[in-house]
Amino acid sequence: MLVTSVLSKDIVRCARVNVPGLSRLKLGSYSSAHKITLVPSDEIWEKLHKNIQICFHRNSSLGLCQCDNDSWESIQSGSWSSVISPYEDRYIDVKFVNNLSGSVTVSIKLEFQRWRLLCLAIGFVVLLLAPIVSRWVPFYYSSSMAIGICLVVIILLFQGMKLLPTGRKSALYSTLCGLALGAGSFLLNRVSMFVNTVLVNFGISEEMHNPVLIFLLVGIVIAGAGFGYWLVRKFVVAEDGSVDVGVAQFVKWALRVIAVTFIFQSTLDIPLAMALLVSFLGISFSLASLKQHGLG
């Protein structure tokens, strides 16, 4: 129901829509979200959409259309939308100013976001495995070798940029973007193009491009892996072959921070995420305690 009142010499019409939240006992909606969309009716011209203002708030005791001036939003691109936790109660105050007449349609849709379940699974697994992985020597060797290979590739690309004409440097920037995004196939294609360009500039025949590229990739892998191996032997592994205690503690807590980040990304409902995190931490510390007593 729209309520008409006079405010600042302009005719203002107001309405409030309640967005009820679900009970937190309904865990089936843990990874879902309420998508709320407000669309003006066709009778309202698009140039008049700026006269429709929306205040999205939690305060049920707030008077109708009594939000602060900074809390009001205007409709952009023909509609207004927001995504919230399905367990949260919200209110939408809609205000028509400058004697605007018409109506709006508010739709509430429960959307299941599958990727949030993946975040939950990753967070739980990393949280449980953090104490084990942090003391596992092969983890340090494999991760350090992978990082070393990436560093060698980046160094070669930056050094190779000096050999390219100015017009060719955009291809290198695309390569770095591909590396940052983890697009392995794209990166390999760009590296191949880069090497072929350098070989052409040096006058090497085309039939030699593939063998040179293969040997170059093998050399990069060996150099990067060797660099990573040296880093682990120098800074991570103690003289007796075990992982240094300080390094293991740092990596364990770093993995736990990553796990907590994944868990908080698994839902839009912060209280439910915190409750789940406390449960996971209890399970993790209980298993660690049982393992210590078993070893004792």
ChimeraX attribute file (.defattr): number of C-alpha atoms within 10 A of each C-alpha:
attribute: neighborCount
match mode: 1-to-1
recipient: residues
	/A:1	8
	/A:2	13
	/A:3	12
	/A:4	14
	/A:5	10
	/A:6	11
	/A:7	10
	/A:8	6
	/A:9	7
	/A:10	13
	/A:11	14
	/A:12	21
	/A:13	22
	/A:14	19
	/A:15	16
	/A:16	19
	/A:17	13
	/A:18	12
	/A:19	18
	/A:20	13
	/A:21	14
	/A:22	14
	/A:23	11
	/A:24	15
	/A:25	10
	/A:26	10
	/A:27	12
	/A:28	9
	/A:29	20
	/A:30	22
	/A:31	23
	/A:32	23
	/A:33	23
	/A:34	22
	/A:35	16
	/A:36	17
	/A:37	15
	/A:38	19
	/A:39	16
	/A:40	19
	/A:41	13
	/A:42	10
	/A:43	9
	/A:44	16
	/A:45	11
	/A:46	16
	/A:47	8
	/A:48	13
	/A:49	19
	/A:50	14
	/A:51	19
	/A:52	23
	/A:53	19
	/A:54	23
	/A:55	21
	/A:56	17
	/A:57	15
	/A:58	14
	/A:59	11
	/A:60	11
	/A:61	6
	/A:62	11
	/A:63	10
	/A:64	15
	/A:65	20
	/A:66	10
	/A:67	16
	/A:68	8
	/A:69	8
	/A:70	7
	/A:71	12
	/A:72	17
	/A:73	15
	/A:74	16
	/A:75	19
	/A:76	11
	/A:77	8
	/A:78	14
	/A:79	15
	/A:80	17
	/A:81	14
	/A:82	12
	/A:83	15
	/A:84	18
	/A:85	21
	/A:86	26
	/A:87	23
	/A:88	17
	/A:89	16
	/A:90	17
	/A:91	17
	/A:92	20
	/A:93	20
	/A:94	24
	/A:95	23
	/A:96	24
	/A:97	19
	/A:98	13
	/A:99	12
	/A:100	17
	/A:101	13
	/A:102	11
	/A:103	15
	/A:104	14
	/A:105	10
	/A:106	15
	/A:107	13
	/A:108	16
	/A:109	12
	/A:110	15
	/A:111	14
	/A:112	15
	/A:113	15
	/A:114	11
	/A:115	13
	/A:116	20
	/A:117	19
	/A:118	16
	/A:119	21
	/A:120	24
	/A:121	16
	/A:122	17
	/A:123	26
	/A:124	21
	/A:125	14
	/A:126	21
	/A:127	26
	/A:128	20
	/A:129	16
	/A:130	23
	/A:131	20
	/A:132	12
	/A:133	17
	/A:134	22
	/A:135	20
	/A:136	14
	/A:137	17
	/A:138	10
	/A:139	12
	/A:140	22
	/A:141	21
	/A:142	15
	/A:143	15
	/A:144	21
	/A:145	24
	/A:146	17
	/A:147	16
	/A:148	24
	/A:149	23
	/A:150	17
	/A:151	17
	/A:152	18
	/A:153	20
	/A:154	15
	/A:155	12
	/A:156	12
	/A:157	18
	/A:158	13
	/A:159	11
	/A:160	15
	/A:161	19
	/A:162	10
	/A:163	13
	/A:164	16
	/A:165	10
	/A:166	9
	/A:167	7
	/A:168	13
	/A:169	16
	/A:170	12
	/A:171	16
	/A:172	20
	/A:173	15
	/A:174	14
	/A:175	23
	/A:176	18
	/A:177	14
	/A:178	17
	/A:179	19
	/A:180	11
	/A:181	11
	/A:182	11
	/A:183	12
	/A:184	12
	/A:185	11
	/A:186	16
	/A:187	20
	/A:188	15
	/A:189	11
	/A:190	20
	/A:191	19
	/A:192	17
	/A:193	16
	/A:194	20
	/A:195	18
	/A:196	20
	/A:197	16
	/A:198	17
	/A:199	17
	/A:200	12
	/A:201	12
	/A:202	9
	/A:203	9
	/A:204	13
	/A:205	10
	/A:206	10
	/A:207	8
	/A:208	11
	/A:209	17
	/A:210	13
	/A:211	10
	/A:212	15
	/A:213	17
	/A:214	12
	/A:215	11
	/A:216	13
	/A:217	17
	/A:218	12
	/A:219	14
	/A:220	19
	/A:221	19
	/A:222	16
	/A:223	18
	/A:224	22
	/A:225	23
	/A:226	17
	/A:227	19
	/A:228	23
	/A:229	19
	/A:230	16
	/A:231	17
	/A:232	20
	/A:233	15
	/A:234	11
	/A:235	11
	/A:236	20
	/A:237	20
	/A:238	13
	/A:239	10
	/A:240	7
	/A:241	10
	/A:242	13
	/A:243	21
	/A:244	17
	/A:245	14
	/A:246	10
	/A:247	14
	/A:248	22
	/A:249	16
	/A:250	12
	/A:251	18
	/A:252	21
	/A:253	15
	/A:254	14
	/A:255	21
	/A:256	21
	/A:257	16
	/A:258	16
	/A:259	25
	/A:260	24
	/A:261	14
	/A:262	22
	/A:263	25
	/A:264	21
	/A:265	20
	/A:266	25
	/A:267	25
	/A:268	21
	/A:269	20
	/A:270	13
	/A:271	13
	/A:272	17
	/A:273	19
	/A:274	14
	/A:275	11
	/A:276	16
	/A:277	20
	/A:278	12
	/A:279	11
	/A:280	19
	/A:281	17
	/A:282	12
	/A:283	14
	/A:284	18
	/A:285	14
	/A:286	12
	/A:287	13
	/A:288	15
	/A:289	12
	/A:290	11
	/A:291	11
	/A:292	10
	/A:293	9
	/A:294	8
	/A:295	7
	/A:296	6
